[in-house]
Amino acid sequence: MHFTGRTWRPPYEANSVIIQAASGCTYGKCHFCSLYRDERFRMSPMEEFEEDLAEIKRYQPYARRIFWTGANPFAMSYENLKLRALTVRDYLIKCQTMAMFASIRDIKDKEVWQLKKLRAMGINGLSIGTESGDDDTLALAGKGYTAADILEQCRKLDEAGMEYYFVYMTGLAGKGRGYWNAVNSARLFSRLNPYFISVDSLTLFSDTELYRMEQKGQFVPAGEKERLEELQVFIQNLQIRTHLFANSRSNFYPITAYLPKERERVVSELQHIIDTVSEEEMKEYRRSLKSLG
């Protein structure tokens, strides 16, 4: 298999077959992220892609879901995505779904009819690192797009019937801003149809821009209890049926819930942690995280 650079897949893709479609990130300017900072974006040559498919066919010929790695393979053109999706079909006849990371920027150059075609070919399951739906927070994080962009582009996915997943990040707005980040993000997400929302909590690493901003006094991180309160507000303000997964390593207290059915249960659980665990214990957990992999 032709894996180069950093290979990263979401926890919920653990049972998917993995193939490298691209490496690196087309953007690489998010202030909290350094995963692909020193790696130039590169699409895997079709020759390598086919060799990997042939190898997968030898070992897992009946694979039903395949995850294309790279920070955002969906940045490829419609024609390139189409070619690769059809090539997957040539090798893996039982494959039903091809999932991958995507950015809001990657959707902009694709028309709804093209998204529908890609969906029909099996591309379905875009993990989108929105991180927030609040304009001030998006700007602070260096995301390079606005809440209006998220709304416009994801409505295209809704119209095309393409499944997608959001990431929300507590603590990203900084100290004292979590409440409004949660409210504005929940309001935006509630106007869309993410199949589920994955929640992370900001963890600053020394090779990120946000860490350097903190060292200069330009960014003050939110406290740990404030992050849990932010998550409570986010959950309370979501007005859609969706699955919520706040169980990655970055979360001090892991929770999962189907909303709105389990809203009160998880809000109560979070309040119990806020009331019974000290801020220092939570901070020590955060300090112990050397990576999120």
N, C-alpha and C positions, 0 to 999 in steps of 0.2 A: 504494500500500500504506500502511496506517495504522500505521506504526511510530512509537512515542513513547518517550521516555526511553531507557534502556539496553537494547539488543538483544544478547542473549548466547546462543550455542548451543555445545554441546560440540564438540571437534574431530572426533569420530567421526560427527557429523551434517552434515559438510561437503557431502555429496551430497544431502541432504534439502531439499525445498522448505520455506521458512520462512514462517510466518504468525503474526501477533500474536494470541494468545488472551487474554493478560493482560499487564499491566506492573506492575513493582514486586514486592514480596515481602510475604506476609501476616505474616511474623514479624519479620525485620529486626533480630534481637538476637544473632546469632552474633558472637562477640568478635573473630574474625579477618577478617571480611568487611565491606566498605563498598560493595559493588556497587550496592545498591538503598537505601542508608541514607536518602537524602533524597527518595525517590520513594514516594508512597502507592500501595498496591495498588489496581488498577483492572482489572476485567474488560472486555474489549473489547465494546462493544455489538454485538448480533447484526447490526444493519444494517451496521456497519463490517466485521464478520467475513465477511458474505456478499459485500460489495463486493470484499474482498480475494480471496475464493475465485473470484469471477467474473474478476478480473484474472489470477489464476494459471491459470484455465482457458483464457484467451486465449493464454497464452505456453507453458504446460506442461500441456496437457490430459490427458496420459497419466502424470502424476506418480504414483509408486507409494508413496512415503514422504513424509510431511509432518511437520515439527517445529513444535509450538506453542510460541512464545516466552513469556517471563515467568518469574520466579523459581520459581513453582510453580503453574502452571495447574490441576494436579490438585486444588488446594484447592476448586475449584468443586464444587457439589453433584452428586450422581449425575444428577439430571434435567437440569442444565445441560450436563454433559459428554455425556450421551446426545443432547441436542438438537444440539449442535455436531458430534458425530461423524456423526450422520445427515445433517446439512446438508453436511458435507464429501462424503459419498457422493453427494449430489444433484449436486454440481458436478464431482467428480473420480471418474469411474466406475471407473478403474483403481487407485485408491488402496487399498493393502493395509494400511498401518500408519500410525498417528498416535502420535508419541512426544512426550515433554515432560519437564520437570523436575518432581520431586515431593518432598515432605517426608514423613517418617514420620508427622507430625501429620495430613497430608492423607488418609491411608489409614484412620485411626481411625473416621471417621464413615461408612465404606462397608462394607456386608455382603459376604460372599463371593459371594453370588448376584448382587449388583450388579456386582462386579468381573468375574465371568464374563460378564455381559451386555455390559459395556464392552469386554471382550476380544473378544467375538464381533463387535462393531461396528467393531473395528480399532484400538482404543486398546491399544497394546502396545509397551512400550519406555520405562519410567520411569527416568530418571536421578536417583538418590537420593543426596544429599550427606550420607551418614552421617558421613564423616570419621574415625570411630573406632567401636570396639565396646567400649571400656573406659570404665566409669562415671566414673572420676576425670577422664579426658580430656574426655569429653562435657560434664561440669560446668564444667571450666575453659574450654572453648570456648563455653559458653553455648548449647548446642544445644537445651536445653529438653525433652529426653527421655532415657531410659536405654537400656542394652543390652537389658533385658527388653522394652522397647517395640519396639525394632528387631526382635527375634525374633518377638514376637507379630504385628506388623503384616505383616512380610514372609512369614510363614507363610501368611497370608491370600492374598497374591499367588501363592505357590507353589500353594496349593490351587486358585486360580482359573486357573492356567496363564498368568499374565501375566508377560512378560519384564521383568526389571529389572536395573539396573546400579548398583554401589556406587562411591563415592569414598572412598579412604583417604588420609589426610594425614600424611606423616612430619614429625616435629619439633613436632607440635601439643601433645604432652604436656609439652614443655619439657626442659631439660637433666637427664639422669639418669633419665628416665622412659620413654624410647623403647622399651626392651626389653619392659616390661610392657604398654605400649600395644599393641605388635606382637603379643605372645603372646595377650592377651585378645581383641583384635580378630580375629585369625586363628581363634581358637576359636569365636567367635560366628559369623563369616562362614561357617565350615565346617559350621554347623548349618543353613545356608540354601542357596539356589541362584541366586546372582547369575550372570547370563550372562557378565559380565566385571567386572573391578575396575579402575578408573582410579586411578592414584596421583599425587597432587600433593605438593609439599613446601612447608611453611609459609613464606610470604614476608610479612614485616610491613610494612604501609604505614601512614603517619603518621595516617591518619584512621580507624584501627580501635581498638577497645577494648583488644585485646591489646598493641598498640604502646604505648598509654598505661600499661598495667600494667607493661610492660618499663621504661619511663622512671621509674616509681615504685619499681622494684626488686621488684615483685610477680610478675614472670614472667622467667625466665632462658631464652632460646632455646637449643635444642640446637645443638651444633656440626654442621658439614657432614658430617664423617666419621661422627659418631654417627647421623645421619639415614640414611646408606647402610647402616650396621650394623643399624639398625632395620628397614630394608626387607629386608635379608637374613633377619632373624628372622621377619618377617611372611611372607615367601615360604616359608621352611622349615617354618612351622607351619600353613600352609593345607593342609587335607586334602580338598579338593574339586577336581573338574575345572572349570577356568575359564580364561579369557583374562585376562592381566594387562597393562595398558598404563601404564608409568611413563615416558611420552615427551612430556609437556607441557613448556612452557618453564620451569616451576618446578623441574624435575628437572635437576640438574647433568649427570648422565649418563643419557641416554634408553635405556630397555630395553623390550622387549615379549617376552612368553613365553606359551606354552600350558602350564598346570600340570596335573598334576605332571610331564609329560614333559620339559619343559625347565628344571626346577628347578635342577639342578646346574650347568647352563651359565650361567644368569643370576647365581646366587650367586657363581660363580667370576669372572665378569666384574666384578661389583661389588667383589669382594675385590681384583682387580687395580687398580681405580681407587683404592681405599682405600690400597693399598700404594705407588702410584706418583705420585699427585697430592697436592700439598700442601694443607693446610687453608686457607692464605691464598688460594691460587688459587681454591678453591671459594667462599670468602667473597666474593672480588672479583666472581665471577659473580653471586652473590646480590645484592650491592650494585648491580649494573648493571641489575637488573630494575626498570623504572619502572612496568610494568603486566604483567598476565598475558594480555592480549588479543592 
